[in-house]
Every structure is written in structure tokens, then in C-alpha cells.
Amino acid sequence: MDQRQYMNNLRSYMNTRIIGQPDLVDSLIVALLADGHLLVEGAPGLAKTRAIKELAEAIEGDFHRVQFTPDLLPADLTGTEIFRPQEGSFEFQKGPIFHNLILADEINRAPAKVQSALLEAMAEQQISVGSQTYPLPDLFLVMATQNPIEQEGTYPLPEAQLDRFLMHVRVNYPDSESEHEILRLTRKEAHHDAQAVAPEEELKQDALFEARDAVLDIHMSPELERYLVEIVIASRTPEKYHKDLERWIEYGASPRATMALDRCARAQAWLADKDYVSPDDIQAVAHAVLRHRILLSYEAEADGVDTDQVIDRLLELVAVP
């Protein structure tokens, strides 16, 4: 079985375990292939924690969940140096961030110092304690969650820190049919396709890294590269496209958005069993890549316009090659 078939089987298996959340499942698979991190926003009980736990069980990699709270310290995440009196020296005790898959649950409940420690690790794939620098595992994925309902006692992530996330995924309630299936699953009445992915058939890390290389080799034409870049540039120079965009956008997306859009579009095309990227692949991931990178103005809020509507308008106005 080649890597592409395995990843698609992994996606099928995940969709039998995470009912009614195909966008979340697809985003996790894309983030795994694009070597990035996810920010997931949704109400409680929408299988955010379950999703990354199921993914961790299906791949070769260890998983750790960290509950972010107002009294959490950076050392609780990164680890700290412990003094060994019998040896007269300090020894570094690794923290939970040294696992392969990390769930940062309710990241906006922790103070800025803890958020910064996590986001630095995400950006540099290493941490520094004292005078020493410690590399993190080659396979390292963070899924941070936010609860949009309760805002009391939270510390919202600044826009500059949000930019570190590859994608921002919004999770909504499942429909009635999916809800019924969830009920059956929790009562162990659902039947699953045993051929999808057997729990013992873990995706090996070497195979995952080979899949990442294959994703980077997907062809993207020069015209499509210009189209991708133009979407990001349009968010920075909205006055050239439409007066409404000029009123609505305060700050556009950074160069990280261009790189993220490129990697995610390639992963999207690779999963669709194509050897080239099409405009549809770019448009399919544009909202998740851009929604946390475009800062809206007060005029947009007054007009009742959200980021997804602005991205819709950008995609309408930027000409497809």
C-alpha cells in the first residue's frame, strides 16, 4: 500500500470514528502532511479532543493532552532543570511538549507567557531552558482548541501569535443524521469498515515523511502560483479590488499565509489523487488558512461582516487563471 492510499484510508477510518466532522478530519490530515499546526474553535462536545486522540492511535507517535489554565507556568509545558544533590548538578526534566502530538486544550485560558512558550516551540521546533536548547521530535503537531462561548477569564491570542498556526478550523454542530450516528456509536451499536485502517496498522513516521516529500513534489503551474500569491496580496491592498474590501480589512495576511496556502493546496491535491494543483485546491483551503490572518476593521464589524465573508469576496475578485 502506497502512502497516498494509506492516508486516504486513514481519513476514511477517522470519519467512522469522528462522526459529522469531515472538515476537522480533513484539516488534521492536511496539517499532518503540510507539517503545520491547527487552531480549532468550537463549542464543547464536538469531538475536538477525540479527533486528535484517534489520529494519535492510528500513527506511530505518542500523544499528550495539556489542559491550559490561568495558573499554568511555562515550565509546566516545556520542562525544567532539576537539581541532583548527590551529583551536584542540574538535570533537565522534559515536559509534555516533547511528545509527537500535543492537544493544547483551551489555549486562550493560559496567560501570555505560556502561550508564547508553546508558539515558540511551534515556530522553531525547539525550546530553550537556561543556556541549553533542546530539539523537539521531527514529528511534532500541535492542535490548540478555543471555546468561543465562554470569554470570561480568557487571554485571547494576539494576531501575531495566531499567524503561527497553519490553519484555523471552525467546528460546527453535526446534522440530525450524524447526531443519530453519534448516539449509536457511543452505545457501541455502530458498525465500522474493518478494511479502512486497523488499529494495529500504524502509519510509520518514515512513511509519513515520505508522504510529505511527495506532497512537495506536486506540480503547480507558474500561473497558479501567481494566482495564489495574488489572493494574499489582495488582502494587503484591498483598495485595488473593491471599496468594500478597503473598508473591511484593517491588516492583510503575512507571507506565512502564502507559504501555508501553498503547502495546504498541495496536500489537498495529493489527497485527491492528483499530480497537479488546481484552483479548486487553493480555494478549498483558503478559508482555514486565511481566516485568522486577516484583521477586520470596525466598519466590518458594524456591517456584520465576518472574515469568511471577506475571504469569499477576495476569491470572487481575484481572477482565476
N, C-alpha and C positions, 0 to 999 in steps of 0.2 A: 504494500500500500504506500503510495507516494504521500508527500507532506500535504499537498492540496486536498487530496481525498480525506486524509485524516482530519484536517482542520474542519472540513465541511461535515464530517461525521461527528466531530466534537460539537459543532454548532447544533446539529440535529439532536444529539443527546442532551445538550444544555436546554434546548427548547422543550424537551419532555420533562425536565426537572424544574424549570422556571417557566411556569405557565403564564401566558398572556403578556410577556415582556420581551418580544423579539428584538426590539431596538436596543435594550440593555444587553442582551446576549450578543448581538452583532457588534456592539461597541466594545465589549470585553475582548472579543476575538480580534477585532481590528487593532485595539490597543496592544494586545499581545504581539501581533505581527509587526506593528509600527514602532515597538519599543517605546511606548509612552504611558502616561498615567491618566486616570479618569477621575473627574469630579461628578458625582451622581447626586441629583437633587430630587427628592420625592417624599411624600408623606410616609409615616411609619407603616410597616406591614406590607410593603410592596416587593419583598424578596431581594432587597439590595444585598443584605448580608449573605443570604442563601446562595445568591448567584456566584459570588467570588469563592465561597466555600466549595461549591460544586465544581467550579473551574479548578481549584487547587487539588481536588481529589482526582481529577482526570489528567493532570500533567505531573511531570517529575519536578516537584518543588514543594517547599514547606510553606505553611500559611500561618499568619498570626493576626489576631484582631486586637486593636488598641481602642479602648473607649476614651475619647477625648473629653476631659472635664476641666473646669476652671482652675483646679488645684494641681493639674499635671505640670511636671517640670521637664525641660529639655532632656535631662539625664534619664528620665523615665522612658524616653523613647530611644535615645542614642546609646545609652550605657554610660558607665562612669569608671573611674580608676579606684580600685580597692587597695588599701594598704595591707601588705602581708608582714606583720611584725617579726615572724620567725625568719623571714628572708631579708627584712629591712628594705623592701622595695614595693613599688606600686604595680598592680596588675590590672589590665583593662578587662572589665566585665561587660561583654556585649549586651546591648539592649535589643528589644523586639524588632528594630528596624533592619536587623541583619538577616531577616527571613526573605524568601523569594517573593511572596505575595503578601501584601500588607493591606488590611482594612482599617482605614483611619475613620472610625465611626464618629459622626457629628463633629467634624473638624472645626466648625465655627464655634464650638463651646470651649475651646482651649485658647489661652492668651497668645499674644503675637509671638512671643519667644519660642513657644512650642511649635506653632505653625511654621515659623521661619526655619526651625531645625529640620522639620520634615521636608519643606520645599527646597531647602538647600541640598538635602540628600537626593531628592528627585532630580535636581538640575545637574549636580556634579557626580552623582553615584559614588559618593564618599562622604565621610564625616570626619571632623577634626575634634579631638579631645585633648586639651592641653597643647603640647607641642607635637603630638602624633596625629597622623592622618591614616584612616582605616578605609580600605575599599569595600564597597558593598558587593553583593553577588552579581554575576553577569546577568542572570535572570532576576530582574527587580521591577515589580509592578505595584503601584500604589493605587488603590481605589478609595477615594475620600468621599464621605457622604455628608449631605446637609439636609436638615429638616426645614422646609420652607414655612411651616405652620407656626412654630414657637420661635420668636425672635428675642424674647426676654433673656438676658444673661448670656448673650452670644457675642462673639467677636468676628464680625464679617471680614472675609479675606480681602485685602486691598487688590485693586486691579492688577498691579504689577506682579503680585504673587499668583493670582488666578492664571496669568499668562503661562505659568509653568506647566499647567495641565494640558495634555494633548487635546482632550475633548471634555465638554461639559454636557452631560446627558440628563434630560428631564424624564422622570418616570411617572407615568400616569396610572390611574386605576384600570384594572382589566375589565373587559366587557362581561356580560352576564354568562355567556357560554364558557369563557375562560374561568370565571369565578366558580362555576359549577365543577369544572375540571379540577380546580384547586381544592375544592371540598372533597372530591373523590380521591385526590392524591393524598391529602392529609389523613384520610381514613384508609389508606393503603388499598383502594379499590381500582386505581388506575393501572392500566397495562402498558408497559413500555417495550419498545423495539430493542430486543437484546442485541441486534446486529449494529445498532448505532455506535455505541462506544462502551465496551465492557469496562467496569471499574478497574480491573487489573491491567488493562491495556493503557498504561500511562504514556502520554506524549513525552518522549525523552527530550532533554534540553538541547542536545546536539541536533536533533531533528527540527526543533523549533528555530534554532539559529540558522539552519539551512533554509528553512521556510522564509525567514526574514531576508536572507540574501536573494532568494527567488523573487520576493516582492519588489526589492530594489531594482531587479533586472527587467521588470515590466516596462514595455515601451510606452513613452509619452512623446507625442509629436511636438516639435517646436511651437506650432500654432496653439496647441493645447496648453503648453507651458505658459505662453503669453496670456492666454485666457485665465489661467489660474492666478497668475500674478496680478492681472488687471482687476480681478474681483477684490483682492486685498487692497490694491492701490485705490480703488473706488471708495473704500471705506475711509480712506485718509483724505481724499479730495472729493467729497460728495458734491461740492458746488459745481463740478464739471458735468454732473449727471442729472441732477434734479434739485429744484429748490427745496422740496420737502426733505430730501436726504440731508441737505445742508442744515436745515433747522433741527433735524432729529439727532444727528451724530455729533457728539462732543469730541471724542477721540476715536481714531480708527485702529485697526488691528496692526500688530507689530510684525516684524519679519519672522518671528516664531510661527505666526499664523500661516505664512507662506510655506514654510517647511512642514508644518503639521498637515496642511491641506494636501501637499504633495504625497506625503507618506500614507495618509489615510486613504486617499483616492487610489493609490497603487494597491494597497491591501484590499480595498473594496473590489477592484477589478480582478485581482488574483483569486479572491474567494468566489467570484462569479465565473471562474474557469476561463478567463480571457487572458490573452497575452499582450494586451494593449489597454491603455486608459482612454475612456470616452468621456464626453462632457457630463453624461449621466452619473458617472462615478464621482466626479468632483461635486456635483450638485447634491448627491446623496449624503455626503459627509459635511457639507458646508455649514449647516446649522450647528452641529455639535462642535465643530472646530472654531467657529467664529462667535458664537453667542456670548461667551464670557470674555471676549477680547475687544468687543465694540462697546464703548461707553456712550450711553444716550444722554441727551440734553434734557433740561427741564421742560422744554417745549414738547418733546416726545412724550414725556410723562403726562403733560397736560392734555395732549391729543389722544391719550390712551393707546399709544403705540409701544409695542414691546420689541425686543431685539430680534425675535424670529420674523416679525413683520418687516423690519428693516432689511434683514438678510434676503427675504423674499423679493423685496424691491430691488436690491442690488443684483440678484440673479436675473431679474426681468430686464434691467437696464444695460447690463454688460453683454455685449454681443457675443453669441456663441460662434466659434469658427466653423 
